[in-house]
């Protein structure tokens, strides 16, 4: 009886070990192909990867001139008020584990932005860019081997299309007073489910 129980436990452990080894082999193959190909995935920052509305509110309260250097300095250093969006952030982490190079593009001036870059260094080492002109993102997307770009605004989807990469739309709840055009799924983009959270 003891022998049968021990044998069943050994067989169960061996089966589990084989499953784990098979999963690791598949991951290793994907990771190798992605890193050898030096494939990248881009993410817009504000409204896509994080909800940064509170950092902009803080900058509006503390700065006398919206859009000036002091305004962007406050925005870029108020990252502790920003909340990562669960689905886009988890997607970025998964892609990073699979070997993709993650590049984050923030539609901001880079004033005092070193702390923000440092905050995101684990997810995007050497891949946090300040793009004050959102219509220049396609230039960055054409520089590397990008396969997809995640964004929330229509301009992000247009930039992905201009660069010839897959346009992935991250949803956001309707914001009062929002000025950026937002029409999910109408521009040939793929809408990420549950991505507003």
C-alpha positions, -999 to 999 in steps of 0.1 A, spaced: 0 0 0 28 24 9 46 14 -22 16 23 -44 11 57 -27 48 65 -32 47 54 -68 16 75 -75 33 106 -59 65 100 -79 45 97 -112 25 129 -103 57 148 -96 73 135 -129 42 145 -149 43 180 -133 80 183 -140 74 173 -177 47 200 -181 69 227 -165 98 217 -187 76 218 -218 63 253 -209 98 265 -203 109 251 -237 81 270 -254 89 302 -236 126 298 -244 119 293 -281 96 324 -282 121 345 -262 150 334 -285 131 342 -317 119 376 -304 153 387 -290 172 375 -321 148 394 -342 151 425 -319 113 430 -320 98 460 -302 63 470 -290 55 507 -283 31 521 -257 17 556 -254 21 567 -218 -7 591 -208 -41 575 -209 -27 543 -222 -3 528 -198 -13 550 -168 -41 573 -158 -21 605 -154 -50 630 -149 -40 638 -113 -5 647 -122 -18 672 -148 -43 686 -123 -14 691 -98 6 709 -125 -23 731 -134 -27 741 -97 10 748 -91 21 764 -124 12 798 -136 18 791 -173 3 758 -187 27 743 -211 58 761 -197 89 744 -184 78 746 -148 44 730 -157 61 700 -174 86 697 -145 57 693 -121 39 668 -144 70 647 -149 77 646 -112 42 638 -100 43 602 -112 34 590 -77 -1 603 -84 -4 583 -116 -21 549 -115 -10 521 -139 -39 508 -160 -42 471 -151 -47 454 -185 -22 475 -206 4 473 -178 0 435 -175 2 433 -213 34 453 -214 49 430 -186 40 399 -205 55 411 -237 87 421 -218 89 386 -203 85 372 -238 116 392 -249 101 422 -266 118 455 -262 92 479 -247 93 515 -257 71 541 -239 63 574 -256 50 603 -235 33 632 -252 52 657 -230 81 680 -228 111 662 -212 117 689 -186 130 673 -154 120 639 -168 149 619 -156 130 607 -125 101 595 -146 125 576 -169 141 560 -139 107 550 -125 100 530 -157 135 516 -162 125 480 -153 98 478 -179 115 499 -206 152 501 -201 165 528 -225 131 530 -239 112 559 -224 109 588 -249 94 622 -246 75 631 -278 61 666 -274 47 664 -309 24 634 -310 24 634 -348 61 625 -348 57 591 -331 58 573 -365 94 585 -368 103 565 -337 82 536 -347 101 534 -380 135 533 -363 132 499 -347 115 466 -355 81 475 -340 53 451 -345 26 469 -325 18 502 -309 -7 506 -280 -24 540 -277 -57 556 -267 -62 586 -290 -69 587 -327 -36 603 -334 -18 573 -319 -37 550 -342 -28 572 -372 8 572 -362 9 534 -359 -7 531 -394 18 556 -409 47 535 -395 31 503 -408 27 486 -374 -3 470 -357 -25 496 -341 -39 485 -307 -65 508 -291 -66 511 -253 -99 523 -240 -105 550 -215 -137 562 -199 -152 593 -214 -135 624 -199 -154 657 -195 -137 683 -215 -114 659 -234 -101 675 -266 -83 645 -283 -104 627 -309 -114 593 -296 -132 568 -318 -123 532 -309 -124 507 -337 -133 531 -364 -98 535 -378 -90 499 -384 -75 495 -350 -79 466 -327 -96 475 -294 -80 458 -264 -108 443 -242 -112 456 -206 -83 480 -212 -100 510 -196 -92 495 -162 
